[in-house]
Amino acid sequence: MNSKRNVITKKLESMNKIQLKDILEKLEIEYSGKEKSEMIRLILQPFRSYKMEVKENREICQYIALNTIAKNRRKNLRLLAGTSLYSDMWTRDAFITSLGLFAHCQHLDLVRQVLKVQSKNLRKDGLVPLRIGRESYTTQWLFGIPSGKDNVPVYKDDKADSEPTDSNPQFIIMAWLYLKCTGDISFIKSISKSLKKCQKYLCDTSKDYLLQGKYFHSWYDTFAFNGPDLFSNVLFVYCVKCYQKLSEQVPEVNYDGVCKFNYKKVLHAFKKAFWNGKYLKISPDINVMETAGNSLAVLFGILNKEEGKKFMTYLERNKSKKSQIAPVTVPKMSAMHLYWPGAVVGLQGYHNDRLWIWPHCIYSKARQKVGLDPKLEGIEKSIVKHRIFYENVDDELNPIKHPFQNTEENFSESCGSYLLATGKNIF
């Protein structure tokens, strides 16, 4: 903003008083004097006011985000996804939330507690839970009333018993970023057995250097397809590098009894399966661009600057002109890949039609990395207006209202991704 204003100032200074007076009249700014410096000051005043508004909105949004994250807790659980329907500790939500905390180096004790609880709740074979909290979501989803035991690990999706493919990479990445940010080697030593068990699970379940899943195994859990998916495999590629860094700094996190993935081979297999020359596909068999996965690939260095700009150009040219923020996918997923029971209650567009704040904020951070406008001001104005971070919004950035399921309130993932977009680079 400063550089743009300096260019404008120099341009104005090169003009004569008649030209400046003409600009004042077009801007409908009244001035009867003849001082050139005052004319320039009046013309630049809107730019200064705009900059102050942007700064104030950012400070308000960051405060709301950090305060929301700190409050989303119960018992020994931290970084709960939300305060209504999703009031459990979901691994992927906690992961995205943690990225924002790392970017601002705040509330890292909450991240430590998440890692501690997760490490104690790995399944026997090493699978990190999908979530920890309520045993069943069926009555919560249907009637808004929780049922079953609380504070228990859940390893399968409630809709189709699908097991997550993204949980294990997220656990490893979060552990590395925690160590990188805090230097707390003693804590990483205390969870080293769980990290090795987690790595072994990836060794045992990956195929041809890709993570394979069934049905709802990743974050877009109303898109139904089998095999490798983009989001989980982007995380997998980066977690290979993170585990190697952990093993170099903490001897207890070694490769004894587990495989050591070759990063170059994993990266090659990933690019060969997903990159189509314009963007990374959501699946090797589905030619659809997915925003979060592509954006993380830019941040992780999996896509270079040129490739990152290609995907961003595709997104901006092909997304709906009505949408103020990036959609989940471009184009929308076809009906054959949507969770058909959702259509019964009008939720077939849960990921297809709603605009999600957290993928847009990840996209914003990726845009900044390649030197583009972050596109955050619209969402910041919306957050300031409503004084809350929602899960998803409509084209005008207002909260989704639905007879069966409204947008989640106090959504930690939205908070954390926003903090990532406005914080330092952590990767």
C-alpha positions as CSV (number, residue, x, y, z in Angstrom):
1,M,0.0,0.0,0.0
2,N,2.9,2.4,0.9
3,S,4.6,1.9,-2.5
4,K,1.3,2.5,-4.4
5,R,0.7,5.7,-2.4
6,N,4.2,6.9,-3.1
7,V,3.7,6.4,-6.8
8,I,0.4,8.3,-6.7
9,T,2.0,11.1,-4.6
10,K,4.8,11.6,-7.1
11,K,2.3,11.7,-10.0
12,L,0.2,14.3,-8.2
13,E,3.3,16.4,-7.5
14,S,4.2,16.5,-11.2
15,M,0.8,18.0,-12.0
16,N,-0.1,21.7,-12.1
17,K,-2.8,23.3,-9.9
18,I,-5.4,23.3,-12.7
19,Q,-5.0,19.5,-13.1
20,L,-5.2,19.0,-9.3
21,K,-8.3,21.2,-9.1
22,D,-10.0,19.1,-11.8
23,I,-9.3,15.9,-9.8
24,L,-10.8,17.5,-6.6
25,E,-13.9,18.4,-8.5
26,K,-14.3,14.8,-9.9
27,L,-13.8,13.5,-6.3
28,E,-16.4,16.0,-5.2
29,I,-14.0,17.5,-2.7
30,E,-14.6,21.2,-2.0
31,Y,-11.5,23.4,-1.8
32,S,-11.3,27.2,-2.6
33,G,-7.6,27.7,-1.8
34,K,-4.6,27.7,-4.1
35,E,-2.0,25.8,-2.1
36,K,-0.7,22.8,-4.2
37,S,0.4,20.8,-1.1
38,E,-3.1,21.1,0.4
39,M,-4.7,20.0,-2.8
40,I,-2.5,16.9,-2.8
41,R,-3.3,16.2,0.9
42,L,-7.0,16.3,0.2
43,I,-6.8,14.0,-2.7
44,L,-4.7,11.5,-0.7
45,Q,-7.0,11.6,2.3
46,P,-9.3,8.8,1.2
47,F,-6.2,6.5,0.7
48,R,-5.1,7.2,4.3
49,S,-8.6,6.6,5.7
50,Y,-8.7,3.3,3.7
51,K,-5.4,2.1,5.1
52,M,-6.5,2.9,8.7
53,E,-9.7,1.0,8.2
54,V,-7.9,-2.1,6.9
55,K,-5.5,-2.0,9.8
56,E,-8.3,-1.6,12.4
57,N,-10.3,-4.4,10.8
58,R,-7.3,-6.7,10.9
59,E,-6.6,-6.0,14.6
60,I,-10.3,-6.7,15.5
61,C,-10.3,-10.0,13.4
62,Q,-7.1,-11.2,15.0
63,Y,-8.4,-10.5,18.5
64,I,-11.7,-12.3,17.8
65,A,-9.8,-15.3,16.3
66,L,-7.4,-15.7,19.2
67,N,-10.1,-15.3,21.7
68,T,-12.4,-17.8,20.0
69,I,-9.6,-20.4,19.8
70,A,-8.7,-20.0,23.5
71,K,-12.4,-20.5,24.5
72,N,-13.0,-23.6,22.4
73,R,-12.2,-26.2,25.0
74,R,-13.7,-28.6,27.5
75,K,-12.3,-31.0,30.0
76,N,-8.8,-32.0,28.6
77,L,-9.8,-31.3,25.0
78,R,-8.4,-28.2,23.2
79,L,-8.9,-26.5,19.8
80,L,-12.5,-27.8,19.5
81,A,-13.9,-27.3,16.0
82,G,-16.8,-25.1,17.1
83,T,-19.4,-24.4,19.8
84,S,-22.5,-25.9,18.4
85,L,-22.7,-29.0,16.2
86,Y,-18.9,-29.7,16.0
87,S,-17.9,-29.2,19.6
88,D,-15.3,-32.0,19.6
89,M,-11.6,-32.1,19.0
90,W,-11.4,-33.0,15.3
91,T,-7.9,-33.7,14.2
92,R,-8.0,-31.8,10.9
93,D,-9.7,-28.8,12.5
94,A,-7.2,-28.7,15.3
95,F,-4.4,-29.0,12.7
96,I,-5.6,-26.1,10.5
97,T,-6.2,-24.0,13.7
98,S,-2.7,-24.8,15.0
99,L,-1.2,-23.3,11.8
100,G,-2.5,-19.9,12.8
101,L,-1.2,-20.2,16.3
102,F,2.3,-21.1,15.0
103,A,2.1,-18.1,12.7
104,H,1.6,-15.8,15.6
105,C,3.5,-17.8,18.3
106,Q,0.5,-17.7,20.6
107,H,-1.4,-20.3,22.7
108,L,1.1,-23.0,21.8
109,D,0.2,-24.7,25.1
110,L,-3.1,-25.6,23.4
111,V,-1.3,-27.3,20.5
112,R,0.9,-29.2,23.0
113,Q,-2.2,-30.5,24.7
114,V,-3.8,-31.6,21.4
115,L,-0.6,-33.5,20.5
116,K,-0.5,-35.1,24.0
117,V,-4.1,-36.3,23.9
118,Q,-3.8,-37.5,20.3
119,S,-0.6,-39.5,21.2
120,K,-2.5,-41.3,23.9
121,N,-5.4,-42.2,21.6
122,L,-3.7,-43.8,18.6
123,R,-5.5,-46.9,17.5
124,K,-3.6,-50.2,18.0
125,D,-2.4,-50.1,14.3
126,G,-1.3,-46.5,14.6
127,L,-4.3,-44.6,13.1
128,V,-4.7,-41.1,14.6
129,P,-8.4,-40.5,15.5
130,L,-10.7,-38.6,13.2
131,R,-11.9,-36.9,16.4
132,I,-11.9,-37.2,20.1
133,G,-15.1,-36.4,22.0
134,R,-18.6,-37.7,21.6
135,E,-19.0,-41.3,20.6
136,S,-21.8,-40.7,18.2
137,Y,-22.9,-37.7,16.1
138,T,-26.1,-39.2,14.8
139,T,-28.5,-37.7,17.4
140,Q,-26.4,-34.5,17.5
141,W,-26.8,-34.1,13.8
142,L,-30.5,-35.0,13.7
143,F,-31.8,-33.5,16.8
144,G,-29.0,-31.3,18.3
145,I,-28.7,-33.6,21.3
146,P,-25.4,-35.5,22.0
147,S,-25.5,-39.2,22.8
148,G,-23.1,-42.0,23.9
149,K,-19.9,-41.6,25.9
150,D,-17.9,-38.5,25.8
151,N,-14.1,-37.9,25.5
152,V,-13.5,-41.1,23.5
153,P,-11.5,-41.5,20.3
154,V,-13.5,-42.0,17.1
155,Y,-11.7,-43.5,14.1
156,K,-14.4,-43.7,11.5
157,D,-16.8,-41.3,9.7
158,D,-20.3,-41.4,11.0
159,K,-21.9,-41.5,7.6
160,A,-20.1,-44.5,6.0
161,D,-17.5,-45.8,8.5
162,S,-14.8,-44.3,6.3
163,E,-11.3,-44.0,8.0
164,P,-9.5,-40.7,7.6
165,T,-6.4,-40.6,5.4
166,D,-5.3,-37.1,6.6
167,S,-5.1,-37.6,10.3
168,N,-1.6,-39.2,10.5
169,P,0.2,-36.7,8.2
170,Q,-1.4,-33.8,10.3
171,F,-0.1,-35.3,13.5
172,I,3.4,-35.5,12.2
173,I,3.4,-32.0,10.7
174,M,2.0,-30.5,13.8
175,A,4.6,-32.1,15.9
176,W,7.4,-30.8,13.7
177,L,6.0,-27.2,13.6
178,Y,5.6,-27.3,17.4
179,L,9.2,-28.3,17.8
180,K,10.3,-25.7,15.2
181,C,8.4,-23.0,17.0
182,T,9.2,-23.9,20.6
183,G,12.3,-26.0,20.6
184,D,10.6,-28.2,23.2
185,I,12.6,-31.4,22.5
186,S,11.7,-33.0,25.8
187,F,8.0,-33.0,24.8
188,I,8.6,-34.5,21.4
189,K,10.7,-37.2,23.1
190,S,7.6,-37.9,25.3
191,I,5.4,-38.6,22.2
192,S,8.2,-40.2,20.1
193,K,6.7,-43.7,20.3
194,S,3.4,-42.4,19.0
195,L,5.1,-40.6,16.2
196,K,6.9,-43.8,15.2
197,K,3.6,-45.7,15.4
198,C,2.0,-43.1,13.3
199,Q,4.7,-43.3,10.7
200,K,4.5,-47.1,10.6
201,Y,0.8,-46.8,9.8
202,L,1.6,-44.7,6.8
203,C,4.2,-47.2,5.7
204,D,1.7,-50.0,6.0
205,T,-1.2,-48.3,4.3
206,S,0.3,-46.3,1.5
207,K,0.5,-47.8,-2.0
208,D,2.8,-46.6,-4.8
209,Y,3.8,-43.6,-2.6
210,L,0.1,-42.4,-2.3
211,L,-2.4,-42.6,0.5
212,Q,-5.5,-44.5,-0.6
213,G,-8.9,-44.0,1.0
214,K,-12.6,-45.0,0.7
215,Y,-15.6,-42.7,0.3
216,F,-15.4,-39.9,3.0
217,H,-11.8,-40.1,4.0
218,S,-10.8,-36.5,3.7
219,W,-12.0,-33.0,4.7
220,Y,-14.6,-32.7,1.9
221,D,-16.7,-35.4,3.4
222,T,-19.8,-35.0,1.3
223,F,-17.8,-35.8,-1.9
224,A,-17.9,-39.5,-2.4
225,F,-15.0,-41.2,-4.2
226,N,-12.4,-43.9,-3.6
227,G,-8.6,-43.9,-4.0
228,P,-6.1,-41.1,-3.5
229,D,-7.4,-37.6,-2.9
230,L,-5.5,-34.3,-3.2
231,F,-5.8,-32.9,0.4
232,S,-4.5,-36.0,2.2
233,N,-1.7,-36.6,-0.2
234,V,-0.5,-33.0,-0.2
235,L,-0.2,-33.4,3.6
236,F,1.5,-36.8,3.1
237,V,4.2,-35.4,0.8
238,Y,5.0,-32.6,3.3
239,C,4.9,-34.9,6.4
240,V,7.6,-37.1,4.8
241,K,9.9,-34.1,5.0
242,C,8.7,-33.2,8.5
243,Y,9.4,-36.7,9.9
244,Q,12.9,-36.6,8.5
245,K,13.5,-33.2,10.2
246,L,12.1,-34.6,13.5
247,S,14.4,-37.6,13.3
248,E,17.4,-35.4,12.7
249,Q,16.7,-33.3,15.9
250,V,15.2,-36.0,18.2
251,P,17.1,-39.3,18.1
252,E,14.1,-41.1,19.6
253,V,12.1,-40.3,16.5
254,N,14.2,-42.6,14.3
255,Y,13.4,-45.1,11.5
256,D,14.0,-48.3,13.5
257,G,11.1,-50.6,12.7
258,V,9.5,-48.2,10.3
259,C,10.1,-47.3,6.6
260,K,12.0,-44.2,5.4
261,F,10.1,-42.7,2.5
262,N,12.2,-41.2,-0.3
263,Y,10.9,-37.6,-0.5
264,K,11.8,-37.2,-4.2
265,K,10.0,-40.4,-5.1
266,V,6.9,-39.5,-3.1
267,L,6.9,-36.0,-4.7
268,H,7.3,-37.5,-8.2
269,A,4.5,-40.0,-7.7
270,F,2.2,-37.2,-6.3
271,K,2.9,-34.7,-9.2
272,K,2.4,-37.5,-11.8
273,A,-0.9,-38.5,-10.3
274,F,-2.4,-35.1,-9.6
275,W,-0.9,-32.3,-11.7
276,N,-2.6,-31.6,-15.1
277,G,-0.6,-28.7,-16.2
278,K,-3.0,-26.1,-14.8
279,Y,-3.7,-27.3,-11.3
280,L,-3.7,-30.2,-9.0
281,K,-6.8,-32.4,-9.4
282,I,-8.9,-33.4,-6.4
283,S,-8.4,-37.0,-7.5
284,P,-6.3,-38.6,-10.3
285,D,-9.6,-39.6,-11.9
286,I,-11.5,-36.4,-11.3
287,N,-10.5,-33.3,-13.3
288,V,-11.6,-30.7,-10.7
289,M,-9.5,-28.1,-9.0
290,E,-9.7,-28.1,-5.1
291,T,-8.6,-24.9,-3.5
292,A,-7.2,-26.0,-0.1
293,G,-5.0,-28.8,-1.5
294,N,-3.6,-26.6,-4.2
295,S,-3.0,-23.7,-1.8
296,L,-1.2,-25.9,0.7
297,A,0.9,-27.3,-2.1
298,V,2.1,-23.8,-2.8
299,L,2.9,-23.1,0.9
300,F,4.7,-26.5,1.3
301,G,6.9,-25.8,-1.8
302,I,5.3,-28.7,-3.7
303,L,4.2,-26.3,-6.4
304,N,6.7,-23.7,-7.5
305,K,5.8,-20.0,-8.1
306,E,4.9,-20.5,-11.8
307,E,2.7,-23.5,-11.1
308,G,1.1,-21.8,-8.2
309,K,0.1,-18.8,-10.4
310,K,-1.3,-21.2,-13.0
311,F,-3.7,-22.7,-10.5
312,M,-4.7,-19.2,-9.1
313,T,-5.3,-17.9,-12.6
314,Y,-7.5,-20.9,-13.4
315,L,-9.4,-20.4,-10.2
316,E,-10.0,-16.7,-10.7
317,R,-11.1,-17.0,-14.3
318,N,-13.5,-19.9,-13.7
319,K,-15.1,-19.3,-10.3
320,S,-18.5,-17.7,-10.1
321,K,-18.3,-13.9,-10.5
322,K,-20.8,-13.6,-7.7
323,S,-18.5,-15.2,-5.1
324,Q,-16.3,-12.8,-3.1
325,I,-14.0,-15.6,-1.9
326,A,-12.6,-18.7,-3.4
327,P,-14.9,-21.8,-3.6
328,V,-14.1,-25.3,-2.4
329,T,-13.7,-26.5,-6.0
330,V,-13.7,-25.3,-9.6
331,P,-15.8,-26.5,-11.3
332,K,-18.3,-27.9,-8.8
333,M,-18.3,-31.6,-8.2
334,S,-20.7,-33.6,-10.4
335,A,-23.8,-35.1,-8.9
336,M,-22.4,-38.6,-9.2
337,H,-19.8,-37.7,-6.6
338,L,-22.1,-36.1,-4.0
339,Y,-23.4,-37.8,-0.9
340,W,-26.9,-38.6,-2.1
341,P,-28.7,-38.8,1.3
342,G,-27.8,-35.2,1.8
343,A,-30.2,-34.3,-1.0
344,V,-33.1,-35.6,1.1
345,V,-32.5,-32.7,3.6
346,G,-31.1,-30.2,1.1
347,L,-27.5,-30.5,2.1
348,Q,-26.1,-31.8,-1.2
349,G,-24.4,-28.5,-1.6
350,Y,-22.6,-28.5,1.8
351,H,-19.2,-28.4,0.1
352,N,-20.3,-27.8,-3.4
353,D,-22.3,-24.5,-2.9
354,R,-21.3,-23.0,0.4
355,L,-18.2,-20.8,0.5
356,W,-15.8,-21.9,3.3
357,I,-13.7,-19.3,5.0
358,W,-10.7,-21.5,5.9
359,P,-9.8,-22.7,2.3
360,H,-10.0,-19.1,1.2
361,C,-7.6,-18.0,4.0
362,I,-5.1,-20.7,3.0
363,Y,-5.5,-19.5,-0.6
364,S,-4.8,-16.0,0.6
365,K,-1.6,-17.0,2.2
366,A,-0.5,-18.9,-0.9
367,R,-1.3,-15.8,-3.0
368,Q,1.0,-13.8,-0.7
369,K,3.8,-16.3,-1.2
370,V,3.8,-15.8,-5.0
371,G,3.5,-12.0,-4.7
372,L,-0.3,-11.5,-5.3
373,D,-3.0,-9.5,-3.5
374,P,-4.2,-11.6,-0.5
375,K,-7.9,-10.9,-1.1
376,L,-8.7,-10.7,2.6
377,E,-10.5,-7.3,3.0
378,G,-13.9,-8.6,2.1
379,I,-13.9,-11.4,4.6
380,E,-12.4,-9.1,7.3
381,K,-15.3,-6.6,6.8
382,S,-17.7,-9.5,7.2
383,I,-16.1,-10.7,10.4
384,V,-16.0,-7.2,11.9
385,K,-19.7,-6.8,10.9
386,H,-20.8,-10.1,12.6
387,R,-18.2,-10.2,15.3
388,I,-17.8,-13.9,14.8
389,F,-15.9,-16.5,12.7
390,Y,-18.4,-18.7,10.8
391,E,-17.7,-22.0,9.1
392,N,-19.1,-21.1,5.8
393,V,-20.9,-18.1,4.1
394,D,-22.9,-17.1,1.0
395,D,-21.8,-15.0,-1.9
396,E,-22.3,-11.8,0.1
397,L,-20.2,-13.3,3.0
398,N,-23.2,-13.6,5.3
399,P,-23.7,-16.7,7.4
400,I,-25.5,-19.7,5.8
401,K,-29.0,-20.3,7.3
402,H,-30.5,-23.6,6.5
403,P,-33.6,-25.4,8.0
404,F,-31.5,-28.5,8.7
405,Q,-28.0,-27.3,9.3
406,N,-26.8,-23.7,9.7
407,T,-23.2,-22.7,9.5
408,E,-21.2,-23.6,12.6
409,E,-20.4,-20.7,14.9
410,N,-17.0,-19.8,16.5
411,F,-15.3,-22.1,13.9
412,S,-11.7,-22.6,15.0
413,E,-10.6,-23.7,11.5
414,S,-11.7,-20.3,10.1
415,C,-10.0,-18.5,13.0
416,G,-6.7,-20.4,12.6
417,S,-6.5,-20.1,8.8
418,Y,-7.1,-16.4,9.1
419,L,-4.3,-16.1,11.6
420,L,-2.1,-18.0,9.2
421,A,-3.0,-15.6,6.4
422,T,-2.1,-12.6,8.5
423,G,0.9,-14.0,10.4
424,K,4.5,-15.0,9.6
425,N,5.6,-17.7,7.2
426,I,5.9,-21.0,9.2
427,F,6.8,-23.6,6.5
